[in-house]
Amino acid sequence: QAAQAHPPGTPPALRLAGSPGAPLRGFGPSMREAATDGRAGAQSQSQDRQFPEVVALGAFALIAGSAFLFTKSASESLPPCTITALRLALGSCGLLLLNLAAGGPASVLKALRLLWKPQVLAVGICNTAVPYTLYAAAMDRGVEVWLAAVVSGSGPTIAAPLGALLLPGAGCPPPRALAGLAVGFAGLSALAVEKALPTGSHGTERATSAIGFALALAAVCCKALAAILAQRHLTQAKAEADLVAAPTPLLIPLQFSLAQALAGLAAALLLLACVDGLALPRQLAQWHVWAALLYLGFAASCLVYVLQFYIVHRRGGVQQMTVDYLTPVVGVLEGAALRHELADLSAPRLLLVLAGTALAATGAGLVTSVATPVHRGPSGMAPLCGCEGRGQERC
């Protein structure tokens, strides 16, 4: 039958599948090997593209987690509004220099033009002025470093429903991401239960701590809203040609970072004038206060913005908020090692803190391991629709 189907002289690579010893559908051994090598090369290139994003996530988590330690140190000497205004002033100076180095005066002018957009103003206020003031006020009311970091870990659970509501066409997250959110929220709940257990303190102290906890939670809500608004703007800006592509993938995040930092600085100065006045306190002469402000300004209000909007630019707003599952780990470790916040805990309380931190880290691993979007635009932006890993046919 094979001889009848294929006359003499027919090349073996052109024989139909089903013939004895014939390769499948015209693919010889060399062609199959080339196809296998091509798939392996594509997977390697995909992993290479994801490596900078993983590094950015790790650096973002370390800087953001350490910011609570320096905020606590500054809040012991300065009022909350003063801390916010000074850190944003220093951060804006750093972002201005980065924009000049990366794109020259044209990059700064584009960032200044963004200030007239209401969405950018909203991101600046919700991502900087309001949450920084709320965090400082919460720590001024007795919230510890580790607790502030733990509360910030609820960001993904807030950003996910906000993204479903505010992002057009956003669908339900994949099952693995939902499992990661559930595990991470369970860890945060365990840590919150430890804080809520009675400690023998007076009722006034517990009430003050409860107010501080509420202020920290409100700050996380503002951060989550800012992440979703930033994703909407960064995605729409490419189509509207407001932000042009550049040789470096960081130029667009740099421009947006400077614009939202300046917007937050304007709101912080207005809030400072209304609440604390413009007179600088005498505590600024202390070296440890300036050390905390320099870190909060150039690291936590400059470099962290570039990392944040780079991740939003590549992965989307909800994926960017998953980094907050790692900040509790940094905050708990720094609070315990440098401020001895967990030294007086009993063995059951300490086990509860460790278990909650481990669950939060596990949730981060599950959520961030979800596949990145299959289709990206020419600039590598995450799609607005939220169809990560499920195809783009309906888009």
C-alpha positions as CSV (number, residue, x, y, z in Angstrom):
1,Q,0.0,0.0,0.0
2,A,2.8,2.4,0.8
3,A,4.5,1.6,-2.6
4,Q,1.2,2.3,-4.4
5,A,0.6,5.6,-2.4
6,H,4.1,6.9,-3.2
7,P,5.6,6.1,-6.6
8,P,9.3,5.4,-6.9
9,G,11.4,8.5,-6.6
10,T,9.1,10.3,-4.1
11,P,11.3,12.0,-1.5
12,P,10.8,10.4,2.0
13,A,10.1,13.8,3.6
14,L,7.1,14.3,1.3
15,R,5.3,11.0,2.2
16,L,2.0,11.2,4.0
17,A,1.7,10.4,7.7
18,G,0.6,6.8,8.1
19,S,3.2,5.4,5.6
20,P,5.6,2.9,7.3
21,G,8.6,4.8,8.5
22,A,7.6,8.1,7.0
23,P,8.1,11.4,8.9
24,L,4.9,13.2,9.9
25,R,3.5,15.7,7.4
26,G,6.6,16.4,5.4
27,F,8.8,17.2,8.4
28,G,12.1,15.4,8.4
29,P,14.3,14.8,11.4
30,S,16.3,18.0,10.8
31,M,13.1,20.1,10.5
32,R,11.7,18.6,13.7
33,E,14.9,19.4,15.6
34,A,14.9,23.0,14.2
35,A,11.3,23.4,15.4
36,T,12.2,22.1,18.9
37,D,15.2,24.4,19.0
38,G,13.0,27.3,18.0
39,R,10.5,26.6,20.8
40,A,13.4,26.3,23.4
41,G,14.9,29.6,22.1
42,A,11.5,31.4,22.5
43,Q,11.1,30.1,26.0
44,S,14.6,31.3,26.8
45,Q,14.0,34.7,25.4
46,S,10.7,34.9,27.4
47,Q,12.6,34.1,30.6
48,D,15.2,36.7,29.8
49,R,12.5,39.3,29.3
50,Q,11.0,38.5,32.7
51,F,14.3,38.6,34.6
52,P,14.4,42.5,34.8
53,E,10.8,42.4,36.0
54,V,11.7,40.0,38.8
55,V,14.6,42.1,39.9
56,A,12.4,45.2,39.9
57,L,9.9,43.4,42.1
58,G,12.5,42.4,44.6
59,A,14.1,45.8,44.7
60,F,10.7,47.5,45.0
61,A,9.7,45.2,47.9
62,L,13.0,45.9,49.8
63,I,12.8,49.7,49.4
64,A,9.1,49.8,50.2
65,G,9.4,47.5,53.2
66,S,12.3,49.5,54.7
67,A,10.4,52.8,54.2
68,F,8.3,52.0,57.3
69,L,11.3,51.8,59.5
70,F,12.5,55.3,58.4
71,T,9.0,56.7,58.6
72,K,8.7,55.5,62.2
73,S,12.1,57.1,63.0
74,A,11.1,60.4,61.4
75,S,7.6,60.4,63.0
76,E,9.2,60.5,66.5
77,S,10.5,64.0,65.8
78,L,8.5,65.5,63.0
79,P,4.7,65.9,62.3
80,P,3.2,63.8,59.5
81,C,2.6,66.6,57.0
82,T,6.2,67.9,57.4
83,I,7.6,64.4,56.7
84,T,5.4,64.1,53.6
85,A,6.4,67.5,52.2
86,L,10.1,67.1,52.7
87,R,10.3,63.6,51.3
88,L,8.4,64.5,48.2
89,A,10.6,67.6,47.7
90,L,13.7,65.5,47.8
91,G,12.2,62.8,45.7
92,S,11.1,65.3,43.0
93,C,14.7,66.6,42.8
94,G,16.0,63.1,42.3
95,L,13.4,62.3,39.6
96,L,14.2,65.6,37.9
97,L,17.9,64.7,37.6
98,L,17.0,61.2,36.4
99,N,14.7,62.6,33.6
100,L,17.4,65.0,32.5
101,A,20.0,62.2,32.4
102,A,17.7,59.8,30.5
103,G,15.8,62.0,28.1
104,G,17.2,65.5,28.4
105,P,15.0,68.6,28.8
106,A,12.4,67.2,26.4
107,S,11.6,64.4,29.0
108,V,11.1,67.0,31.7
109,L,8.8,69.0,29.5
110,K,6.7,66.0,28.7
111,A,6.4,65.2,32.4
112,L,5.3,68.8,33.1
113,R,2.6,68.6,30.4
114,L,1.2,65.5,32.2
115,L,0.5,67.6,35.3
116,W,-2.5,69.1,33.5
117,K,-4.2,65.7,33.2
118,P,-6.8,65.0,35.9
119,Q,-5.9,61.3,36.0
120,V,-2.2,62.1,36.7
121,L,-3.1,64.5,39.4
122,A,-5.3,61.9,41.0
123,V,-2.5,59.3,40.9
124,G,-0.1,61.8,42.4
125,I,-2.4,62.6,45.3
126,C,-3.5,59.0,45.9
127,N,0.0,57.5,45.6
128,T,2.1,60.0,47.5
129,A,0.6,62.9,49.5
130,V,-2.4,61.1,51.1
131,P,-0.9,57.7,51.9
132,Y,2.5,59.1,53.2
133,T,0.7,61.4,55.5
134,L,-1.6,58.6,56.7
135,Y,1.3,56.2,57.4
136,A,3.2,58.8,59.3
137,A,0.0,59.7,61.4
138,A,-0.6,56.0,62.0
139,M,2.9,55.5,63.4
140,D,2.6,58.6,65.4
141,R,-0.4,56.8,67.1
142,G,1.6,53.7,68.1
143,V,1.5,51.5,65.0
144,E,4.7,49.5,64.9
145,V,7.0,49.1,61.8
146,W,6.0,45.4,61.4
147,L,2.3,46.1,61.6
148,A,2.4,49.0,59.1
149,A,4.3,46.7,56.7
150,V,1.7,43.9,57.3
151,V,-1.2,46.2,56.6
152,S,0.4,47.3,53.4
153,G,0.3,43.6,52.3
154,S,-3.4,43.9,51.8
155,G,-2.8,46.0,48.7
156,P,-3.4,43.2,46.2
157,T,-6.7,42.1,47.7
158,I,-7.9,45.7,47.3
159,A,-6.4,46.3,43.9
160,A,-7.9,43.2,42.4
161,P,-11.6,44.2,42.8
162,L,-10.7,47.8,41.9
163,G,-9.1,46.6,38.7
164,A,-12.2,44.5,37.9
165,L,-14.4,47.6,38.4
166,L,-12.2,50.3,36.8
167,L,-10.4,48.6,34.0
168,P,-12.6,48.1,30.9
169,G,-13.0,44.5,29.9
170,A,-11.1,43.2,32.9
171,G,-12.0,39.6,33.7
172,C,-11.8,37.4,36.7
173,P,-8.2,36.5,37.7
174,P,-7.0,33.0,36.9
175,P,-7.5,30.3,39.6
176,R,-3.8,30.3,40.6
177,A,-3.9,34.0,41.3
178,L,-7.1,33.7,43.3
179,A,-5.4,31.0,45.4
180,G,-2.4,33.2,46.0
181,L,-4.6,36.1,47.0
182,A,-6.5,33.8,49.5
183,V,-3.3,32.4,51.0
184,G,-1.8,35.9,51.3
185,F,-4.9,37.3,52.9
186,A,-4.9,34.4,55.4
187,G,-1.4,35.3,56.4
188,L,-2.3,38.9,56.9
189,S,-5.3,38.0,58.9
190,A,-3.2,35.9,61.2
191,L,-0.9,38.8,61.8
192,A,-3.8,41.1,62.4
193,V,-5.3,38.6,64.9
194,E,-2.0,38.7,66.8
195,K,-2.3,42.5,67.1
196,A,-5.9,42.3,68.2
197,L,-5.2,39.9,71.1
198,P,-5.4,41.5,74.5
199,T,-2.1,42.7,75.9
200,G,-3.1,44.2,79.3
201,S,-2.7,47.8,78.0
202,H,-5.1,50.5,78.9
203,G,-8.2,51.1,76.9
204,T,-7.0,54.5,75.7
205,E,-3.9,53.0,74.2
206,R,-5.8,50.3,72.5
207,A,-8.2,52.9,71.0
208,T,-5.3,55.0,69.7
209,S,-3.7,51.9,68.2
210,A,-7.0,51.0,66.5
211,I,-7.2,54.5,65.0
212,G,-3.6,54.1,63.7
213,F,-4.5,50.7,62.2
214,A,-7.5,52.3,60.4
215,L,-5.3,55.1,59.1
216,A,-2.7,52.6,57.7
217,L,-5.5,50.6,56.0
218,A,-6.8,53.8,54.4
219,A,-3.3,54.5,53.1
220,V,-3.3,51.1,51.4
221,C,-6.6,51.8,49.8
222,C,-5.2,55.0,48.3
223,K,-2.1,53.1,47.0
224,A,-4.3,50.5,45.4
225,L,-6.5,53.0,43.7
226,A,-3.4,54.9,42.4
227,A,-2.0,51.7,40.9
228,I,-5.1,51.0,38.9
229,L,-5.4,54.7,37.7
230,A,-1.7,54.6,36.7
231,Q,-2.3,51.5,34.6
232,R,-5.2,53.1,32.8
233,H,-3.1,56.2,32.0
234,L,0.1,54.4,31.0
235,T,-1.9,52.1,28.7
236,Q,-4.0,54.9,27.1
237,A,-1.0,57.3,26.8
238,K,0.7,55.1,24.2
239,A,-2.4,55.1,21.9
240,E,-2.8,58.9,22.4
241,A,0.9,59.5,21.8
242,D,1.2,61.5,25.0
243,L,4.3,59.5,26.0
244,V,6.5,58.4,23.1
245,A,8.6,55.3,23.1
246,A,12.3,55.8,23.7
247,P,15.5,53.7,23.5
248,T,15.3,53.0,27.2
249,P,12.2,51.3,28.6
250,L,12.5,53.4,31.8
251,L,11.9,56.7,30.1
252,I,8.1,56.5,30.2
253,P,8.0,55.4,33.9
254,L,10.5,58.3,34.6
255,Q,8.3,60.9,33.0
256,F,5.2,59.6,34.8
257,S,7.0,59.3,38.1
258,L,8.1,63.0,38.0
259,A,4.7,64.2,37.1
260,Q,2.9,62.3,39.9
261,A,5.6,63.3,42.4
262,L,5.2,67.0,41.6
263,A,1.4,66.6,41.9
264,G,1.8,65.0,45.3
265,L,4.3,67.7,46.4
266,A,1.8,70.4,45.5
267,A,-0.9,68.7,47.5
268,A,1.5,68.0,50.4
269,L,2.6,71.7,50.6
270,L,-1.0,72.8,50.6
271,L,-1.8,70.3,53.4
272,L,1.2,71.4,55.4
273,A,0.2,75.1,55.2
274,C,-3.3,74.3,56.4
275,V,-2.4,71.9,59.2
276,D,1.2,72.5,60.5
277,G,2.1,75.8,59.0
278,L,5.2,76.4,56.8
279,A,7.7,76.9,59.7
280,L,10.3,74.2,59.9
281,P,10.6,72.4,63.3
282,R,13.8,72.6,65.3
283,Q,14.1,68.8,65.2
284,L,15.4,69.0,61.7
285,A,18.9,69.8,63.1
286,Q,19.2,66.2,64.3
287,W,21.3,64.0,62.0
288,H,19.1,60.9,62.3
289,V,16.1,62.9,61.2
290,W,17.9,63.9,58.0
291,A,19.1,60.4,57.5
292,A,15.5,59.1,57.5
293,L,14.4,62.0,55.3
294,L,17.1,61.3,52.7
295,Y,16.2,57.7,52.5
296,L,12.5,58.5,52.3
297,G,13.2,61.1,49.6
298,F,15.7,59.6,47.2
299,A,14.9,55.9,47.7
300,A,11.3,55.6,48.9
301,S,10.0,58.6,46.9
302,C,12.3,58.6,43.8
303,L,13.7,55.2,42.9
304,V,10.7,53.3,44.1
305,Y,8.4,55.3,41.8
306,V,10.6,54.3,38.8
307,L,10.4,50.7,39.8
308,Q,6.6,50.9,40.5
309,F,5.6,52.4,37.1
310,Y,8.1,50.2,35.3
311,I,6.3,47.2,36.8
312,V,2.9,48.7,36.0
313,H,4.1,49.4,32.4
314,R,5.2,45.8,32.0
315,R,2.8,43.7,34.2
316,G,-0.2,45.9,35.0
317,G,-1.5,47.6,38.2
318,V,-2.9,44.5,40.0
319,Q,0.4,42.6,39.4
320,Q,2.4,45.6,40.7
321,M,0.4,45.5,44.0
322,T,1.4,41.9,44.6
323,V,4.8,43.2,45.6
324,D,3.1,44.2,48.8
325,Y,3.0,40.6,49.9
326,L,6.8,40.8,50.3
327,T,6.9,44.1,52.3
328,P,5.6,42.4,55.5
329,V,8.6,40.1,55.4
330,V,10.9,43.1,55.2
331,G,9.0,45.1,57.8
332,V,8.7,42.3,60.3
333,L,12.4,41.4,60.1
334,E,13.6,45.0,60.4
335,G,11.2,45.8,63.2
336,A,12.3,42.8,65.1
337,A,16.0,43.2,64.5
338,L,16.4,47.0,64.7
339,R,13.6,48.1,67.1
340,H,13.1,44.9,69.1
341,E,9.3,45.1,68.5
342,L,8.8,41.3,68.8
343,A,11.2,40.8,71.7
344,D,8.4,40.9,74.4
345,L,6.1,38.5,72.5
346,S,5.2,35.2,74.0
347,A,5.9,32.0,72.2
348,P,2.3,31.5,70.8
349,R,2.3,35.1,69.6
350,L,5.7,34.8,67.9
351,L,4.6,31.6,66.2
352,L,1.5,33.4,64.9
353,V,3.6,36.2,63.5
354,L,6.0,33.8,61.8
355,A,3.1,31.7,60.4
356,G,1.4,34.8,59.0
357,T,4.5,36.1,57.4
358,A,5.2,32.7,55.8
359,L,1.7,32.6,54.4
360,A,2.0,36.1,53.0
361,A,5.3,35.1,51.2
362,T,3.6,32.0,49.8
363,G,0.7,34.0,48.5
364,A,3.2,36.3,46.8
365,G,4.9,33.4,45.1
366,L,1.5,32.0,43.8
367,V,0.3,35.3,42.5
368,T,3.5,36.5,40.8
369,S,4.0,33.1,39.2
370,V,1.0,33.6,37.0
371,A,2.0,33.8,33.4
372,T,2.6,37.3,32.0
373,P,0.4,38.5,29.2
374,V,0.6,36.6,25.9
375,H,0.2,39.7,23.7
376,R,1.9,43.0,24.2
377,G,2.0,46.1,22.2
378,P,5.2,47.4,20.5
379,S,6.4,49.0,23.7
380,G,5.8,45.9,25.8
381,M,2.9,47.3,27.7
382,A,0.5,45.1,29.5
383,P,-2.9,45.0,27.9
384,L,-5.7,47.1,29.3
385,C,-8.3,44.3,29.0
386,G,-6.7,42.1,31.6
387,C,-6.8,38.9,29.4
388,E,-3.4,37.8,30.8
389,G,-2.6,34.3,29.6
390,R,-6.1,33.5,28.3
391,G,-5.8,34.8,24.7
392,Q,-6.7,38.1,23.1
393,E,-9.5,37.1,20.7
394,R,-12.2,39.2,22.3
395,C,-9.9,42.2,22.4
